[in-house]
């Protein structure tokens, strides 16, 4: 007879007990390495080779740890997870499509990955759905469709990162975005641009971008202690409101543009500096007094 997973067998008048267990199919913590194999279960003693396999073997809310430097393949993240690569060069190189797609209602944290699109892949990090996405110490470069594209109703917090040589460095069409200590350099259109939602950027810089360093084209953008230099437009507010304080706007072709109907507000008293020698389009709004 069988009761609660305990098998009881009577054999030749003796009582024999046989215990049955259900094995756990997935890991709370998985590991990937260049010496791994995707036939493995991604455990600490049997590394996997790619993020795709590790995600399939990791429980919702679990963690994937990168062991050594190397490339680990494009992936779609469809569950809450933490991916950690600290002190090594863990990368995803994509020649087409997107390097990472985030599509989960849960929270995702990614630390230390380098993404390279080789000038032919679409998007470095495409976010179509998320609760809170945290991108820490990331380097994303050379994607035709954008380094990071936030198209979700959730939240993005980016720290200590570099978004370079893409169509747009950071693109937002929904949700709430915060970036801190992040560089947006040499992107074809804008370093950071919002089309809807709210974007706040602090202690960051935008250099050598083809159209704008920082642009609000439908959403609301707030800038604190940023530097915009050597862009076509340092700041661009088009059909949107852009707020700035304690910032340096220097050596751009145009310091700012508020045409056709954008509005840009500064703080007073404040220490923002818009240096001479730059053109401008439109006008600044009434200064906001800090109390």
CORGI-V909511 format. One record per residue. PHI is phi in whole degrees, 0 to 359 (NA if undefined). NEAR is the number of other ideal C-beta (glycine too) atoms within 10 Angstrom. Layout:
# CORGI-V909511
[[PHI:NEAR] [PHI:NEAR]]
This chain:
# CORGI-V909511
[[NA:7] [227:10] [213:7] [54:4] [77:9] [250:11] [267:12] [242:11] [238:11] [256:9] [238:7] [49:5] [80:5] [257:7] [265:8] [245:10] [251:8] [231:9] [268:7] [245:8] [233:6] [258:6] [288:4] [282:8] [280:9] [231:13] [250:19] [280:11] [223:15] [243:27] [226:22] [236:29] [205:19] [293:14] [268:10] [281:21] [218:13] [287:16] [278:9] [280:19] [263:16] [69:27] [280:13] [294:11] [252:7] [213:12] [297:24] [266:27] [257:21] [232:19] [294:27] [303:16] [293:23] [296:30] [297:21] [293:17] [261:20] [251:24] [296:16] [303:12] [85:12] [277:18] [229:17] [244:25] [249:19] [268:26] [275:16] [215:14] [290:14] [159:17] [261:17] [235:25] [81:17] [300:20] [203:21] [251:15] [260:22] [242:17] [213:16] [301:19] [198:24] [242:17] [243:25] [234:16] [222:24] [244:11] [77:8] [223:13] [258:14] [267:25] [224:18] [233:23] [250:16] [241:22] [256:11] [204:11] [67:14] [249:24] [287:26] [231:25] [245:18] [254:26] [216:15] [209:21] [279:13] [273:18] [260:16] [228:24] [234:16] [233:22] [232:18] [88:18] [271:25] [250:21] [244:27] [229:20] [267:27] [60:13] [78:12] [233:12] [285:23] [278:17] [231:27] [289:30] [234:29] [256:23] [249:27] [257:15] [196:16] [190:24] [278:14] [232:14] [251:26] [246:16] [245:27] [240:16] [52:17] [257:24] [235:18] [234:28] [208:21] [66:18] [246:32] [295:15] [261:17] [129:27] [288:31] [230:31] [242:24] [261:28] [240:19] [249:24] [271:13] [273:21] [227:17] [236:24] [236:15] [243:25] [227:16] [54:15] [232:22] [226:17] [238:32] [228:20] [60:19] [247:31] [297:18] [232:27] [293:34] [235:32] [242:26] [232:28] [233:16] [189:17] [75:21] [235:18] [232:26] [229:16] [232:26] [225:16] [52:15] [234:26] [256:19] [239:33] [235:19] [57:19] [267:31] [297:14] [251:17] [232:28] [293:34] [217:31] [218:30] [243:28] [253:18] [195:15] [90:21] [233:15] [230:27] [238:16] [230:28] [228:16] [54:14] [225:25] [216:20] [223:32] [230:19] [60:16] [272:30] [295:15] [249:17] [223:30] [287:33] [230:33] [223:30] [246:30] [238:20] [143:16] [271:23] [249:16] [241:27] [236:18] [238:28] [225:18] [54:18] [248:28] [238:18] [236:30] [217:17] [63:16] [260:30] [293:17] [248:27] [297:32] [230:29] [221:29] [244:29] [238:20] [60:15] [210:22] [251:16] [234:27] [245:19] [216:27] [206:21] [53:16] [235:25] [243:17] [240:26] [216:17] [62:15] [270:26] [299:11] [240:18] [294:22] [204:29] [224:22] [240:23] [264:14] [277:9] [222:10] [280:23] [224:17] [234:23] [243:17] [245:20] [256:17] [211:12] [284:8] [195:16] [237:10] [296:18] [232:11] [252:19] [285:13] [295:6] [91:8] [251:16] [280:11] [207:19] [232:14] [89:18] [217:10] [279:16] [282:16] [295:9] [296:14] [263:13] [275:9] [278:9] [241:3]]
